[in-house]
Amino acid sequence: MSKSFFERVNKNPIIAAVKDVDNFDLALTSSCEIIFLLTGSIFNLKHLVEKGSQANKGVYVHLDLLEGFSRDFTSLKFINEQIKPEGIITTKPSLVKKAGEMNIFTIQRLFIFDSLSLKTAIDSIRSTKLDAIEILPGIMPRIIQRIIEETKIPLIAGGLIETKEDVIQTLKAGAIGVSTSNQEIWNL
């Protein structure tokens, strides 16, 4: 039986965010339990997910960044049934809703750049059924605390996580994990 997202992130809160397929093998050999796959195509996605599973890594695919798939419910169903990642990441509330109906572990990625985007993000979180959220940039401890207090949804912080101190401050603020493409952080 595979480990749940929360078991994995509890064991190691650092998540390997892979933006280039050439770095996937580095993520597989890292101490990270979870890989956020921010790349892939109709030609290699199944192979990457299977390879991650064989390495005992939880692979979560970012639907919005895949090549060759449309951003609709049919693609979501195909990815879930044929490719079988441990979960999905998306910025699209309509896909979050449909994934929830299909019992797919869902992480909604939200970009926070001003007070309006913060309010919109909190409203969106409250109106959808999701398992976790990821906010970018992830180096905003006060905002992390506010979102957690207002939504009670597990939060992952990503973007601009560059140092061990960034990781520590983000986790102290209440994030359950940090996603980073910085390979130096993957083995902290």
ZIBEL-V137836 format. One record per helix or strand of 2 or more residues. SS is the DSSP state (hx for helix, st for strand). FROM is the first residue (numbers start at 0). LEN is the number of residues. If there is no record, write none. Layout:
ss=SS from=FROM len=LEN
ss=SS from=FROM len=LEN
//
This chain:
ss=hx from=4 len=7
ss=st from=13 len=5
ss=hx from=20 len=9
ss=st from=33 len=4
ss=hx from=44 len=10
ss=st from=57 len=5
ss=hx from=62 len=3
ss=hx from=72 len=11
ss=st from=86 len=4
ss=hx from=92 len=9
ss=st from=105 len=6
ss=hx from=114 len=13
ss=st from=131 len=5
ss=hx from=140 len=11
ss=st from=154 len=4
ss=hx from=163 len=9
ss=st from=176 len=4
//
